[in-house]
């Protein structure tokens, strides 16, 4: 099923496609706390905070078309948390519902030992049932419930922090 997909480290030339996919999720008010589209310029520093050997940013391609991406980000920015990373997964609208998120999440879990990551976290809105289902199906558990910490279009939303110990 996944033989046509290739996961690789993102290059700067991929950033416009990454941003396009990210921006496609804003209107749903289910995936991101951003309420307005972001630009490539807005995300340059974020892009450069990733490293193939420490906090990778991956894109997944099908026949040269970027159809999704996954990023690892440091949690809390202090040395004691170096073995903990937050992951984010974004899928192009044309590829949602095709198990691509499952493929990316499993790859992230599989690569944690070589990235020296022992704990993965996902920050997911409580009303984002597809993402919750994906993470729970890979052994993540609810570690925190932050009630009404986000406001999207005057609707207060809960945030769940899901976690999984890898090693």
C-alpha positions in Angstrom: 0.0 0.0 0.0 2.8 2.4 0.9 5.2 1.4 -1.8 4.5 4.5 -3.8 5.4 6.8 -0.9 8.8 8.1 0.0 9.7 9.8 3.3 12.7 12.0 3.3 14.2 15.0 5.1 12.6 18.2 4.0 14.7 20.7 2.0 14.2 24.5 2.0 12.6 24.2 -1.5 9.8 22.0 0.1 8.8 24.8 2.5 6.1 26.3 0.2 4.4 22.9 -0.1 4.7 22.4 3.6 3.1 25.7 4.3 0.3 25.1 1.7 -0.6 21.8 3.5 -0.5 23.5 6.9 -2.6 26.4 5.7 -5.2 24.0 4.3 -6.0 22.9 7.8 -6.7 26.3 9.3 -10.3 26.7 8.2 -11.4 23.5 9.8 -10.5 24.8 13.3 -9.6 21.2 14.2 -5.9 20.9 13.7 -4.0 24.1 14.5 -4.4 27.1 16.8 -3.4 29.5 14.0 -6.5 31.3 12.7 -5.0 33.0 9.7 -2.7 31.5 7.0 1.0 31.7 7.6 3.7 32.5 5.0 6.9 30.8 4.1 8.7 33.8 5.6 6.8 33.3 8.9 8.1 29.7 9.1 11.7 30.1 8.0 13.1 30.1 11.6 10.9 27.1 12.4 12.2 25.2 9.4 15.8 25.9 10.4 15.2 24.6 13.9 14.9 21.1 12.4 17.9 18.8 11.9 17.9 15.3 10.2 19.8 13.9 13.2 18.1 15.6 16.1 14.6 17.1 15.3 13.8 16.1 11.8 11.2 17.6 9.5 10.1 14.9 7.0 8.0 15.2 3.9 6.3 12.2 2.3 6.1 12.2 -1.5 4.1 10.2 -4.0 5.7 10.3 -7.5 7.4 13.6 -6.7 4.3 15.3 -5.1 4.5 16.3 -1.5 1.4 14.8 0.1 2.2 15.3 3.8 4.8 16.1 6.4 5.8 15.3 10.0 7.9 17.4 12.3 9.7 16.7 15.6 10.0 19.7 17.9 11.7 20.0 21.2 9.5 20.0 24.3 9.9 22.9 26.7 13.3 23.9 25.4 15.3 22.8 28.4 18.2 20.3 28.5 16.4 17.8 30.9 13.7 17.3 28.2 16.1 16.5 25.4 14.8 12.9 25.1 11.2 14.2 24.7 9.8 15.5 21.4 6.4 16.8 20.2 5.4 15.5 16.8 3.0 17.1 14.4 1.5 15.5 11.3 -0.2 17.4 8.4 -1.6 15.7 5.3 -2.6 17.3 2.0 -6.4 17.4 1.5 -6.2 15.0 -1.4 -4.4 12.4 0.7 -6.5 12.5 3.9 -8.2 9.3 4.9 -5.7 7.2 3.0 -3.7 6.0 6.1 -0.8 8.3 5.3 -0.9 9.6 8.9 -0.6 6.1 10.2 2.4 5.5 7.9 4.2 8.7 9.1 3.4 8.1 12.8 4.8 4.6 12.7 7.9 5.8 11.0 8.4 8.4 13.7 8.0 5.8 16.4 10.4 3.5 14.7 13.1 6.2 14.3 12.9 7.4 17.9 15.8 5.2 19.2 18.3 6.6 16.6 17.0 10.1 17.3 17.6 9.5 21.1 13.9 10.2 21.8 12.3 8.2 24.7 9.0 10.1 24.9 6.8 11.3 22.1 4.0 13.9 22.7 1.1 15.0 20.6 -0.8 18.2 21.3 -4.3 17.6 19.9 -7.6 19.5 20.2 -10.1 17.3 22.0 -12.6 17.7 19.1 -10.1 16.4 16.6 -11.4 12.9 16.6 -9.4 11.6 13.5 -6.1 12.7 15.0 -7.0 11.3 18.5 -8.0 8.0 16.9 -4.7 7.8 15.0 -2.5 8.5 18.0 -4.5 6.1 20.3 -4.2 3.4 17.7 -0.4 3.7 18.0 -0.4 3.3 21.8 -0.5 6.9 22.9 -2.3 7.7 26.1 -4.0 10.9 27.3 -1.5 12.5 29.7 -3.2 15.9 30.2 -6.5 17.6 29.5 -6.3 21.4 29.3 -9.9 22.6 29.3 -10.9 25.6 27.2 -7.3 26.9 26.6 -7.9 27.8 23.0 -10.5 30.0 21.5 -11.4 29.5 17.8 -14.2 31.7 16.3 -15.5 32.4 19.8 -15.7 28.8 20.7 -13.5 27.7 23.6 -11.6 24.4 22.9 -9.9 21.8 25.0 -6.4 20.6 24.3 -5.3 17.1 25.0 -1.6 16.1 25.5 -1.1 12.5 24.4 2.1 10.7 25.2 3.9 7.5 24.5 7.1 6.1 26.0 9.4 4.7 23.4 12.3 3.4 25.4 
